[in-house]
Amino acid sequence: TSFFTRYDQNLVWKNAIAHEAAKLVSDGDSILLDASSTAYCLACALADRKDLRVVTNGFNTATELAKNNSNNVALIGGMVNSSSSSVTGLLSERIIEDLHVQKAFLSCSGFSLERGMTEVHLNEAQLKRKVIHITDQLIALIDSSKFGKEDLTPFAKPVLIYRLYTDAQITKEWQDQLLQAGIDLVICQDEEL
């Protein structure tokens, strides 16, 4: 499927990001994970956490986190997109509006300093815009291949990002630009190196 094709791309980088970002999550936290393959890697990295209250629009992410019976996992409803293994649309947006989470972990298909986090799918971007309003902290999970790319629609300006996790392949130029923009940047090392 399209999801697992994306999952296999830059998997080492995504796992490095996921293991580092998992340190932000404590037992009992309320979190939201999008339907991205990087968020799925994060779900796998959270296997030892207990009593999480999780909201997601990703089938695979929900299934992974529900393996731990102590977690309370909510897969939001809406229109099914089988190629991305996600749920989006007006129903999803209405459900999100009534929630509140401590931390939202979102990825994107492109990132620039001018437009921020961008998404190729309009419905995904619209849902992510709603998520930003119901979270205390927006955590960006962006592998280095996404920097300098702009996709169809922006959903989060850089100023909204609480912390940005990326991999060690990020260029020095991008590191400098992000730090100069005041973004709290965490560069994640591959544990196999």
Phi and psi in degrees as GROMACS dihedral restraints (atoms count N, CA, C in turn):
[ dihedral_restraints ]
;  ai    aj    ak    al  type     phi  dphi    fc
    3     4     5     6     1   -60.4    20    10
    4     5     6     7     1   -39.4    20    10
    6     7     8     9     1   -58.9    20    10
    7     8     9    10     1   -48.7    20    10
    9    10    11    12     1   -75.4    20    10
   10    11    12    13     1   -21.6    20    10
   12    13    14    15     1   -64.9    20    10
   13    14    15    16     1   -46.1    20    10
   15    16    17    18     1   -65.9    20    10
   16    17    18    19     1   -38.0    20    10
   18    19    20    21     1   -58.4    20    10
   19    20    21    22     1   -41.6    20    10
   21    22    23    24     1   -71.7    20    10
   22    23    24    25     1   -21.1    20    10
   24    25    26    27     1   -75.6    20    10
   25    26    27    28     1   125.8    20    10
   27    28    29    30     1    56.4    20    10
   28    29    30    31     1    36.0    20    10
   30    31    32    33     1   -60.0    20    10
   31    32    33    34     1   -38.8    20    10
   33    34    35    36     1   -61.1    20    10
   34    35    36    37     1   -42.4    20    10
   36    37    38    39     1   -64.8    20    10
   37    38    39    40     1   -44.2    20    10
   39    40    41    42     1   -63.0    20    10
   40    41    42    43     1   -39.9    20    10
   42    43    44    45     1   -66.2    20    10
   43    44    45    46     1   -37.9    20    10
   45    46    47    48     1   -62.1    20    10
   46    47    48    49     1   -44.7    20    10
   48    49    50    51     1   -62.0    20    10
   49    50    51    52     1   -46.0    20    10
   51    52    53    54     1   -61.7    20    10
   52    53    54    55     1   -44.2    20    10
   54    55    56    57     1   -66.5    20    10
   55    56    57    58     1   -34.9    20    10
   57    58    59    60     1   -74.5    20    10
   58    59    60    61     1   -44.1    20    10
   60    61    62    63     1   -65.7    20    10
   61    62    63    64     1   -28.8    20    10
   63    64    65    66     1   -61.1    20    10
   64    65    66    67     1   -24.0    20    10
   66    67    68    69     1   -65.6    20    10
   67    68    69    70     1   -17.8    20    10
   69    70    71    72     1   -78.2    20    10
   70    71    72    73     1   -14.1    20    10
   72    73    74    75     1  -103.1    20    10
   73    74    75    76     1   124.6    20    10
   75    76    77    78     1  -109.0    20    10
   76    77    78    79     1   160.3    20    10
   78    79    80    81     1   -52.0    20    10
   79    80    81    82     1   136.1    20    10
   81    82    83    84     1    86.4    20    10
   82    83    84    85     1    -3.2    20    10
   84    85    86    87     1   -67.7    20    10
   85    86    87    88     1   153.9    20    10
   87    88    89    90     1  -103.1    20    10
   88    89    90    91     1   122.2    20    10
   90    91    92    93     1  -135.4    20    10
   91    92    93    94     1   158.0    20    10
   93    94    95    96     1  -125.7    20    10
   94    95    96    97     1   133.4    20    10
   96    97    98    99     1  -121.4    20    10
   97    98    99   100     1   135.2    20    10
   99   100   101   102     1   -76.6    20    10
  100   101   102   103     1  -171.3    20    10
  102   103   104   105     1   -93.8    20    10
  103   104   105   106     1    15.2    20    10
  105   106   107   108     1   -72.4    20    10
  106   107   108   109     1   160.1    20    10
  108   109   110   111     1   -69.0    20    10
  109   110   111   112     1   -28.8    20    10
  111   112   113   114     1   -69.1    20    10
  112   113   114   115     1   -39.0    20    10
  114   115   116   117     1   -65.8    20    10
  115   116   117   118     1   -34.3    20    10
  117   118   119   120     1   -62.1    20    10
  118   119   120   121     1   -42.6    20    10
  120   121   122   123     1   -60.6    20    10
  121   122   123   124     1   -38.6    20    10
  123   124   125   126     1   -63.6    20    10
  124   125   126   127     1   -42.8    20    10
  126   127   128   129     1   -57.0    20    10
  127   128   129   130     1   -41.8    20    10
  129   130   131   132     1   -64.5    20    10
  130   131   132   133     1   -36.7    20    10
  132   133   134   135     1   -73.1    20    10
  133   134   135   136     1   -13.0    20    10
  135   136   137   138     1   -97.4    20    10
  136   137   138   139     1    17.1    20    10
  138   139   140   141     1   -57.8    20    10
  139   140   141   142     1   -30.1    20    10
  141   142   143   144     1   -92.6    20    10
  142   143   144   145     1    -0.5    20    10
  144   145   146   147     1   -78.6    20    10
  145   146   147   148     1   150.3    20    10
  147   148   149   150     1  -122.1    20    10
  148   149   150   151     1   153.2    20    10
  150   151   152   153     1    57.8    20    10
  151   152   153   154     1    32.5    20    10
  153   154   155   156     1   -73.7    20    10
  154   155   156   157     1   144.0    20    10
  156   157   158   159     1  -107.9    20    10
  157   158   159   160     1   108.7    20    10
  159   160   161   162     1  -117.7    20    10
  160   161   162   163     1   135.4    20    10
  162   163   164   165     1  -119.2    20    10
  163   164   165   166     1   135.0    20    10
  165   166   167   168     1  -152.3    20    10
  166   167   168   169     1   156.7    20    10
  168   169   170   171     1  -110.5    20    10
  169   170   171   172     1    14.5    20    10
  171   172   173   174     1  -107.7    20    10
  172   173   174   175     1   123.6    20    10
  174   175   176   177     1   -57.0    20    10
  175   176   177   178     1   -51.1    20    10
  177   178   179   180     1   -65.6    20    10
  178   179   180   181     1   -38.7    20    10
  180   181   182   183     1   -64.3    20    10
  181   182   183   184     1   -44.8    20    10
  183   184   185   186     1   -61.0    20    10
  184   185   186   187     1   -45.2    20    10
  186   187   188   189     1   -62.2    20    10
  187   188   189   190     1   -42.9    20    10
  189   190   191   192     1   -63.1    20    10
  190   191   192   193     1   -47.3    20    10
  192   193   194   195     1   -72.6    20    10
  193   194   195   196     1   -26.2    20    10
  195   196   197   198     1   -75.6    20    10
  196   197   198   199     1   -10.0    20    10
  198   199   200   201     1   -62.4    20    10
  199   200   201   202     1   -26.6    20    10
  201   202   203   204     1   -91.0    20    10
  202   203   204   205     1   109.5    20    10
  204   205   206   207     1   -63.8    20    10
  205   206   207   208     1   -17.2    20    10
  207   208   209   210     1   -77.8    20    10
  208   209   210   211     1   -17.2    20    10
  210   211   212   213     1   -80.0    20    10
  211   212   213   214     1   147.4    20    10
  213   214   215   216     1  -108.1    20    10
  214   215   216   217     1   104.9    20    10
  216   217   218   219     1  -110.9    20    10
  217   218   219   220     1   125.2    20    10
  219   220   221   222     1  -112.5    20    10
  220   221   222   223     1   115.8    20    10
  222   223   224   225     1   -91.9    20    10
  223   224   225   226     1   112.7    20    10
  225   226   227   228     1   -68.9    20    10
  226   227   228   229     1   151.9    20    10
  228   229   230   231     1   -86.4    20    10
  229   230   231   232     1   168.1    20    10
  231   232   233   234     1   150.1    20    10
  232   233   234   235     1  -159.5    20    10
  234   235   236   237     1   -82.2    20    10
  235   236   237   238     1   130.4    20    10
  237   238   239   240     1   -83.2    20    10
  238   239   240   241     1   130.8    20    10
  240   241   242   243     1  -114.8    20    10
  241   242   243   244     1    99.5    20    10
  243   244   245   246     1   -67.6    20    10
  244   245   246   247     1   -30.7    20    10
  246   247   248   249     1   -68.9    20    10
  247   248   249   250     1   -30.7    20    10
  249   250   251   252     1  -104.8    20    10
  250   251   252   253     1     3.5    20    10
  252   253   254   255     1    53.4    20    10
  253   254   255   256     1    45.5    20    10
  255   256   257   258     1  -136.3    20    10
  256   257   258   259     1   169.9    20    10
  258   259   260   261     1  -125.2    20    10
  259   260   261   262     1   131.5    20    10
  261   262   263   264     1  -143.0    20    10
  262   263   264   265     1  -175.0    20    10
  264   265   266   267     1   110.4    20    10
  265   266   267   268     1  -178.3    20    10
  267   268   269   270     1   -58.9    20    10
  268   269   270   271     1   -41.6    20    10
  270   271   272   273     1   -62.1    20    10
  271   272   273   274     1   -44.1    20    10
  273   274   275   276     1   -59.0    20    10
  274   275   276   277     1   -44.9    20    10
  276   277   278   279     1   -63.0    20    10
  277   278   279   280     1   -39.8    20    10
  279   280   281   282     1   -67.1    20    10
  280   281   282   283     1   -38.2    20    10
  282   283   284   285     1   -63.8    20    10
  283   284   285   286     1   -46.7    20    10
  285   286   287   288     1   -58.6    20    10
  286   287   288   289     1   -39.6    20    10
  288   289   290   291     1   -58.4    20    10
  289   290   291   292     1   -26.4    20    10
  291   292   293   294     1   -92.4    20    10
  292   293   294   295     1     4.8    20    10
  294   295   296   297     1  -109.5    20    10
  295   296   297   298     1   169.1    20    10
  297   298   299   300     1  -146.3    20    10
  298   299   300   301     1   132.3    20    10
  300   301   302   303     1  -129.3    20    10
  301   302   303   304     1   154.1    20    10
  303   304   305   306     1   -72.1    20    10
  304   305   306   307     1   -42.9    20    10
  306   307   308   309     1  -137.5    20    10
  307   308   309   310     1   134.9    20    10
  309   310   311   312     1  -117.1    20    10
  310   311   312   313     1   126.2    20    10
  312   313   314   315     1  -105.1    20    10
  313   314   315   316     1   109.3    20    10
  315   316   317   318     1  -123.3    20    10
  316   317   318   319     1   143.0    20    10
  318   319   320   321     1  -111.5    20    10
  319   320   321   322     1  -174.4    20    10
  321   322   323   324     1  -156.3    20    10
  322   323   324   325     1   169.9    20    10
  324   325   326   327     1   -97.9    20    10
  325   326   327   328     1   -10.2    20    10
  327   328   329   330     1  -161.7    20    10
  328   329   330   331     1   156.4    20    10
  330   331   332   333     1  -145.5    20    10
  331   332   333   334     1   131.4    20    10
  333   334   335   336     1  -138.8    20    10
  334   335   336   337     1   157.0    20    10
  336   337   338   339     1   -69.0    20    10
  337   338   339   340     1   -27.4    20    10
  339   340   341   342     1   -74.6    20    10
  340   341   342   343     1   -45.0    20    10
  342   343   344   345     1  -105.6    20    10
  343   344   345   346     1   -13.3    20    10
  345   346   347   348     1    76.5    20    10
  346   347   348   349     1  -142.2    20    10
  348   349   350   351     1   -79.2    20    10
  349   350   351   352     1   128.3    20    10
  351   352   353   354     1  -122.3    20    10
  352   353   354   355     1   159.9    20    10
  354   355   356   357     1  -137.1    20    10
  355   356   357   358     1   143.9    20    10
  357   358   359   360     1   -78.5    20    10
  358   359   360   361     1   -29.3    20    10
  360   361   362   363     1   -98.9    20    10
  361   362   363   364     1   123.9    20    10
  363   364   365   366     1   -59.4    20    10
  364   365   366   367     1   -44.2    20    10
  366   367   368   369     1   -65.4    20    10
  367   368   369   370     1   -38.1    20    10
  369   370   371   372     1   -63.5    20    10
  370   371   372   373     1   -44.2    20    10
  372   373   374   375     1   -62.7    20    10
  373   374   375   376     1   -43.3    20    10
  375   376   377   378     1   -63.7    20    10
  376   377   378   379     1   -41.7    20    10
  378   379   380   381     1   -63.1    20    10
  379   380   381   382     1   -42.6    20    10
  381   382   383   384     1   -65.3    20    10
  382   383   384   385     1   -34.2    20    10
  384   385   386   387     1   -59.7    20    10
  385   386   387   388     1   -41.1    20    10
  387   388   389   390     1   -66.3    20    10
  388   389   390   391     1   -38.4    20    10
  390   391   392   393     1   -59.6    20    10
  391   392   393   394     1   -40.4    20    10
  393   394   395   396     1   -57.3    20    10
  394   395   396   397     1   -30.9    20    10
  396   397   398   399     1   -79.8    20    10
  397   398   399   400     1   -13.0    20    10
  399   400   401   402     1  -115.3    20    10
  400   401   402   403     1    13.2    20    10
  402   403   404   405     1  -122.3    20    10
  403   404   405   406     1   150.2    20    10
  405   406   407   408     1   -76.6    20    10
  406   407   408   409     1   -35.2    20    10
  408   409   410   411     1  -137.5    20    10
  409   410   411   412     1   125.9    20    10
  411   412   413   414     1   -95.0    20    10
  412   413   414   415     1   115.9    20    10
  414   415   416   417     1  -104.5    20    10
  415   416   417   418     1   119.1    20    10
  417   418   419   420     1   -94.0    20    10
  418   419   420   421     1   128.4    20    10
  420   421   422   423     1  -112.6    20    10
  421   422   423   424     1    99.2    20    10
  423   424   425   426     1  -130.7    20    10
  424   425   426   427     1   111.1    20    10
  426   427   428   429     1   -73.8    20    10
  427   428   429   430     1   157.9    20    10
  429   430   431   432     1   -62.4    20    10
  430   431   432   433     1   -20.0    20    10
  432   433   434   435     1   -69.7    20    10
  433   434   435   436     1   -15.3    20    10
  435   436   437   438     1   -89.3    20    10
  436   437   438   439     1   -15.5    20    10
  438   439   440   441     1   -71.5    20    10
  439   440   441   442     1   134.4    20    10
  441   442   443   444     1    87.3    20    10
  442   443   444   445     1    -3.0    20    10
  444   445   446   447     1   -99.8    20    10
  445   446   447   448     1   139.8    20    10
  447   448   449   450     1  -122.7    20    10
  448   449   450   451     1   124.6    20    10
  450   451   452   453     1  -101.6    20    10
  451   452   453   454     1  -170.2    20    10
  453   454   455   456     1   -54.6    20    10
  454   455   456   457     1   -46.9    20    10
  456   457   458   459     1  -139.7    20    10
  457   458   459   460     1   134.3    20    10
  459   460   461   462     1   -81.2    20    10
  460   461   462   463     1   152.1    20    10
  462   463   464   465     1  -134.0    20    10
  463   464   465   466     1   -15.0    20    10
  465   466   467   468     1  -149.1    20    10
  466   467   468   469     1   115.4    20    10
  468   469   470   471     1   -68.4    20    10
  469   470   471   472     1   153.1    20    10
  471   472   473   474     1   -55.0    20    10
  472   473   474   475     1   -33.5    20    10
  474   475   476   477     1   -64.1    20    10
  475   476   477   478     1   -19.8    20    10
  477   478   479   480     1   -83.7    20    10
  478   479   480   481     1   -13.0    20    10
  480   481   482   483     1   -81.5    20    10
  481   482   483   484     1   122.7    20    10
  483   484   485   486     1   -73.2    20    10
  484   485   486   487     1   -45.0    20    10
  486   487   488   489     1  -153.7    20    10
  487   488   489   490     1   142.7    20    10
  489   490   491   492     1  -118.7    20    10
  490   491   492   493     1   124.5    20    10
  492   493   494   495     1  -105.1    20    10
  493   494   495   496     1   130.6    20    10
  495   496   497   498     1  -142.4    20    10
  496   497   498   499     1   177.6    20    10
  498   499   500   501     1   -98.3    20    10
  499   500   501   502     1   171.5    20    10
  501   502   503   504     1   -72.8    20    10
  502   503   504   505     1    -3.4    20    10
  504   505   506   507     1   -82.2    20    10
  505   506   507   508     1    -4.9    20    10
  507   508   509   510     1   -60.7    20    10
  508   509   510   511     1   140.1    20    10
  510   511   512   513     1   -74.2    20    10
  511   512   513   514     1   156.9    20    10
  513   514   515   516     1   -61.1    20    10
  514   515   516   517     1   -36.1    20    10
  516   517   518   519     1   -60.8    20    10
  517   518   519   520     1   -45.7    20    10
  519   520   521   522     1   -67.9    20    10
  520   521   522   523     1   -39.3    20    10
  522   523   524   525     1   -56.0    20    10
  523   524   525   526     1   -48.4    20    10
  525   526   527   528     1   -62.4    20    10
  526   527   528   529     1   -42.5    20    10
  528   529   530   531     1   -63.9    20    10
  529   530   531   532     1   -42.6    20    10
  531   532   533   534     1   -66.9    20    10
  532   533   534   535     1   -43.2    20    10
  534   535   536   537     1   -66.0    20    10
  535   536   537   538     1   -39.1    20    10
  537   538   539   540     1   -64.8    20    10
  538   539   540   541     1   -31.0    20    10
  540   541   542   543     1   -78.6    20    10
  541   542   543   544     1    -1.6    20    10
  543   544   545   546     1    82.4    20    10
  544   545   546   547     1    17.9    20    10
  546   547   548   549     1   -85.3    20    10
  547   548   549   550     1   131.1    20    10
  549   550   551   552     1   -73.2    20    10
  550   551   552   553     1   103.7    20    10
  552   553   554   555     1  -105.4    20    10
  553   554   555   556     1   131.6    20    10
  555   556   557   558     1  -120.2    20    10
  556   557   558   559     1   119.6    20    10
  558   559   560   561     1   -98.8    20    10
  559   560   561   562     1   120.0    20    10
  561   562   563   564     1   -99.4    20    10
  562   563   564   565     1   129.5    20    10
  564   565   566   567     1   -91.8    20    10
  565   566   567   568     1   142.8    20    10
  567   568   569   570     1   -66.4    20    10
  568   569   570   571     1   125.3    20    10
  570   571   572   573     1   -66.4    20    10
  571   572   573   574     1   -18.2    20    10
  573   574   575   576     1   -80.9    20    10
  574   575   576   577     1   -13.9    20    10
